[in-house]
């Protein structure tokens, strides 16, 4: 019988094998058994969840790694939370290592902020539909700072505060003191600066790497047709807006004779990382690492990495990538189960979470 110490249970939804593997690592560190539940799809693709043990009066932690079949995984999380609530659980905390639609967190022309929509769904589910079913949401991602304000639930970004990558850099990269942290675009400079300050390393920024999609240029700015390089509006002559042009690529910072460490939240389409590595190699960097919290690594990403100037790509185990590792030995994994298990223990016991995020060990 699964008797968790201190009145809490840890369940895993059924999004993928890595979710179950991460949940098993967490429960092993906590010294409890993984909660018994069955999650499956009906023939008509409806999701069904059955909780196979009592959760009355318990704190429930639901671990849901969402990567491939995103929409099904979201429903699994909500339905499992609802099932626990209707079984009289005290608190239900959603632990979402990779928050879906994170890359759709900014407004595009005639589009929508899908990440905000999902945040609102979870907030409403916890607030009304599930009667405070989801009392807290955890993510292992820093992308969501733009949409945290829409949550009416507490949100913890665990690895954003206690970044396991810092320990890997300080212990796993030989002569890391000769390294320099690199932002592959100005948009990533803030994140890179955080790494550089905590590791006491230099900072470099690649400018001109950003790509602009074709539909950015077809947005109606040339309608009505221009007359003599001006547009007429309400009797006023306005200068014609020129289309965006990609600036020439430059590297701000000296990377010559250094180890270059490119940092980002997500690595999926690796073309920009490969191009950045080529630029750094031309500027004299003798080793190039890529550090990313979530390794989606879709399509032919492993083969592109293997053939590139990148020496290693380091990601966490929030998303399954065992197949990609077989295709590309350059891909390495950092385990985040220790951080998550300690966070679960502290939140259940009402202990301070700030202690977990203080004094990250980095040898001086």
C-alpha positions in Angstrom: 0.0 0.0 0.0 1.3 3.5 -0.9 1.5 5.3 2.5 3.3 8.6 1.9 5.1 10.2 4.8 3.4 13.3 6.2 0.2 13.1 4.2 1.1 13.8 0.6 1.1 11.9 -2.6 3.0 12.4 -5.9 1.3 11.4 -9.1 2.5 11.3 -12.6 0.2 12.0 -15.6 0.6 10.0 -18.8 2.2 12.5 -21.2 5.3 10.5 -22.0 7.8 8.0 -20.5 10.1 10.8 -19.4 7.4 12.2 -17.2 7.0 8.9 -15.4 10.8 8.5 -15.1 11.2 12.0 -13.6 8.4 11.3 -11.2 10.0 8.0 -10.2 13.3 9.8 -9.5 11.5 12.4 -7.4 9.6 9.8 -5.3 12.8 7.8 -4.8 14.5 10.8 -3.4 11.5 11.6 -1.2 11.3 8.0 0.1 7.7 7.4 -1.1 5.9 5.4 -3.7 4.5 6.9 -6.9 0.8 7.4 -6.6 -1.4 4.8 -8.2 -3.5 6.1 -11.1 -4.6 5.1 -14.6 -4.6 7.6 -17.4 -5.7 6.4 -20.9 -7.5 7.4 -24.0 -10.9 6.2 -25.0 -11.5 5.0 -28.6 -12.9 8.4 -29.4 -9.7 10.1 -28.0 -11.4 11.3 -24.8 -9.1 11.2 -21.7 -10.1 9.1 -18.8 -8.3 9.2 -15.4 -8.9 6.8 -12.5 -7.3 7.4 -9.1 -6.6 4.0 -7.6 -6.0 5.0 -3.9 -7.4 7.3 -1.3 -6.3 10.9 -1.4 -8.7 12.3 1.2 -7.1 15.2 3.1 -3.8 14.8 1.3 -1.5 17.3 -0.5 -1.3 16.1 -4.1 1.6 16.9 -6.4 0.8 16.1 -10.1 3.9 15.9 -12.3 3.1 16.6 -15.9 5.9 17.0 -18.5 4.3 18.3 -21.6 6.3 18.0 -24.9 4.8 16.3 -27.9 1.0 15.7 -27.7 0.4 19.0 -26.0 -3.3 19.3 -26.0 -3.9 15.8 -24.6 -1.4 16.4 -21.9 -3.1 19.6 -20.8 -6.4 17.8 -20.5 -4.7 14.9 -18.5 -3.4 17.5 -16.0 -6.8 19.2 -15.6 -8.8 15.9 -15.4 -6.4 14.3 -12.9 -6.6 17.4 -10.7 -10.4 17.4 -10.9 -10.4 13.7 -10.0 -8.3 14.3 -6.9 -10.4 17.2 -5.9 -13.6 15.3 -6.1 -11.9 12.6 -4.0 -11.5 15.2 -1.3 -7.8 16.0 -1.6 -6.7 19.0 0.5 -4.4 20.7 -2.0 -3.4 19.9 -5.5 -0.2 21.4 -6.9 0.6 21.1 -10.6 4.3 20.5 -11.3 4.8 21.4 -14.9 8.5 21.1 -15.8 7.9 22.4 -19.3 5.0 24.7 -19.7 3.3 24.2 -23.1 3.0 27.0 -25.7 5.9 28.8 -23.9 7.3 30.0 -27.3 3.9 31.6 -28.1 4.2 34.2 -25.3 4.4 37.3 -27.4 1.8 39.0 -29.6 2.3 38.6 -33.4 0.4 40.4 -36.1 -3.2 39.1 -36.2 -2.3 36.4 -33.8 -2.8 35.7 -30.1 -0.7 35.0 -27.0 -1.5 31.3 -26.7 0.6 31.0 -23.6 -1.6 33.5 -21.8 -4.7 31.7 -22.9 -3.4 28.5 -21.3 -2.4 30.3 -18.1 -6.0 31.7 -17.9 -7.4 28.2 -18.4 -5.4 26.9 -15.5 -6.2 29.9 -13.3 -9.9 29.6 -14.0 -9.8 25.8 -13.5 -8.3 26.4 -10.1 -10.4 29.4 -9.2 -13.9 28.3 -10.3 -14.4 25.2 -12.4 -12.4 22.9 -10.1 -13.2 24.9 -6.9 -9.6 25.7 -6.1 -8.5 22.4 -7.5 -5.1 23.6 -8.6 -3.9 25.6 -5.7 -0.4 26.2 -7.1 1.5 25.8 -10.3 5.2 25.1 -10.7 7.2 25.4 -13.8 10.9 24.8 -14.7 11.1 27.6 -17.1 11.9 31.3 -17.2 10.0 32.1 -20.4 6.8 32.7 -18.5 7.7 36.0 -16.7 5.5 37.8 -19.3 2.3 36.0 -18.4 2.7 35.4 -14.6 0.5 38.3 -14.0 -2.6 36.5 -15.4 -2.3 33.7 -12.9 -4.5 34.0 -9.8 -2.5 31.0 -8.4 1.0 31.0 -6.9 3.6 30.3 -9.6 7.1 29.0 -8.8 9.8 28.9 -11.4 12.1 26.5 -9.7 15.1 26.1 -12.0 14.9 29.8 -12.9 15.9 30.5 -9.3 18.0 27.4 -8.5 19.6 26.7 -11.8 21.1 23.2 -12.1 23.1 24.4 -15.1 25.3 26.6 -12.8 26.6 23.5 -11.0 27.2 21.7 -14.3 29.3 24.6 -15.7 31.4 25.0 -12.5 32.0 21.2 -12.1 31.6 19.7 -15.6 33.5 22.2 -17.8 37.3 22.0 -17.3 38.9 25.4 -17.0 35.5 27.1 -16.9 37.1 30.2 -15.5 38.4 30.8 -19.0 34.8 30.7 -20.3 32.5 33.5 -21.5 28.7 33.5 -21.4 27.1 34.2 -24.8 23.7 35.5 -25.7 22.9 34.4 -29.2 20.6 37.5 -29.7 20.0 40.7 -27.8 16.7 39.3 -26.5 18.6 36.6 -24.6 21.1 39.1 -23.0 19.2 39.4 -19.7 19.3 35.6 -19.1 23.0 35.5 -20.2 23.8 38.3 -17.8 22.3 36.4 -14.9 24.6 33.4 -15.7 27.6 35.6 -16.1 27.1 37.5 -12.8 26.5 34.3 -10.7 29.5 32.6 -12.3 31.6 35.7 -12.3 32.4 35.4 -16.0 32.5 37.7 -18.9 29.5 38.3 -21.3 29.2 38.5 -25.0 26.2 39.2 -27.2 25.7 38.2 -30.9 23.9 41.0 -32.6 22.1 40.5 -36.0 21.2 36.9 -35.5 17.4 37.4 -35.3 15.4 36.2 -38.3 12.3 37.9 -39.5 9.5 35.9 -41.0 8.1 36.9 -44.4 4.7 37.7 -43.0 6.3 40.4 -40.9 6.8 42.4 -44.1 3.3 41.8 -45.5 1.2 43.6 -42.9 -0.6 46.2 -44.9 2.0 48.9 -44.5 2.1 49.5 -48.2 -1.7 50.0 -48.5 -2.9 52.4 -49.8 -0.2 52.5 -52.5 2.6 55.0 -51.9 2.7 58.3 -53.8 6.1 59.7 -54.4 7.6 57.7 -51.4 4.9 59.1 -49.0 1.6 57.9 -47.7 -1.3 60.4 -47.5 -3.5 60.2 -44.4 -6.1 62.9 -43.5 -4.3 65.5 -45.6 -0.9 64.8 -44.0 2.0 63.4 -45.9 3.7 60.6 -43.9 7.1 59.1 -44.8 6.8 55.5 -46.2 7.8 52.9 -43.6 10.8 50.9 -44.9 10.8 47.1 -44.5 12.9 45.7 -41.7 16.4 44.6 -42.7 18.6 42.1 -40.9 21.7 44.0 -39.6 25.2 42.6 -40.2 26.2 40.0 -37.6 28.6 41.2 -35.0 29.8 39.8 -31.7 29.9 42.3 -28.8 32.6 41.0 -26.5 36.0 39.2 -26.9 35.6 35.4 -27.3 39.1 34.8 -28.8 40.9 31.9 -27.0 37.9 31.4 -24.7 35.3 28.7 -24.0 32.0 30.1 -25.3 28.8 29.0 -23.4 25.5 29.9 -25.2 22.6 29.9 -22.8 18.9 29.8 -23.5 15.6 28.4 -22.1 14.6 26.2 -25.1 16.5 24.5 -27.9 14.2 23.1 -30.6 15.1 24.4 -34.1 18.9 24.4 -33.8 19.7 26.5 -36.9 20.3 29.7 -34.9 22.5 27.8 -32.4 24.6 26.3 -35.2 25.0 29.6 -36.9 26.0 31.3 -33.6 28.6 28.5 -33.1 30.1 29.2 -36.5 30.4 32.9 -35.8 32.0 32.2 -32.4 34.4 29.7 -34.0 35.4 32.4 -36.6 36.0 34.8 -33.7 38.4 32.5 -32.0 36.4 30.5 -29.5 38.1 27.1 -29.1 35.2 25.3 -27.4 31.5 25.9 -27.7 28.8 24.7 -25.3 25.0 25.2 -25.5 23.0 25.2 -22.2 19.2 25.1 -22.4 16.7 24.1 -19.8 14.4 22.3 -22.2 15.6 20.2 -25.1 12.8 19.7 -27.6 15.3 19.0 -30.3 12.8 18.4 -33.1 13.2 17.0 -36.6 16.8 16.7 -37.7 18.2 18.7 -34.8 20.5 15.8 -33.5 22.3 15.4 -36.9 22.7 19.2 -37.3 24.3 19.4 -33.9 26.6 16.5 -34.6 27.9 18.1 -37.8 28.2 21.6 -36.3 31.0 23.4 -34.4 29.2 22.9 -31.1 31.1 20.6 -28.7 28.2 19.8 -26.3 24.6 20.6 -25.8 23.4 20.3 -22.2 19.7 20.1 -21.3 17.7 19.0 -18.3 15.5 15.9 -18.1 12.2 17.9 -18.2 11.6 16.6 -21.7 12.4 13.1 -23.1 15.4 13.1 -25.5 16.8 9.6 -25.2 16.4 9.0 -28.9 18.1 12.2 -29.7 21.0 11.3 -27.5 21.5 8.0 -29.4 21.7 10.0 -32.6 24.0 12.6 -31.2 26.6 11.8 -28.4 27.1 15.6 -28.0 23.8 15.9 -26.1 24.2 15.6 -22.3 21.5 15.6 -19.5 21.3 17.4 -16.2 18.9 15.8 -13.6 16.5 18.2 -11.9 14.8 15.7 -9.7 16.8 16.7 -6.7 15.6 20.3 -6.9 12.0 19.3 -7.4 11.9 16.7 -4.7 13.3 19.1 -2.1 10.9 21.8 -3.3 8.0 19.3 -2.8 9.2 18.4 0.7 9.5 22.0 1.7 6.2 23.2 0.3 4.4 20.3 2.1 6.1 21.0 5.4 5.5 24.7 5.1 9.2 25.5 5.0 10.9 28.4 3.3 11.4 28.0 -0.4 13.9 30.9 -0.5 16.5 28.8 1.3 16.4 26.3 -1.5 17.2 29.1 -4.0 20.0 30.7 -1.9 23.7 30.2 -2.0 24.0 28.1 -5.2 27.4 26.4 -4.8 29.8 27.8 -7.3 33.5 27.4 -6.4 35.3 30.7 -6.2 
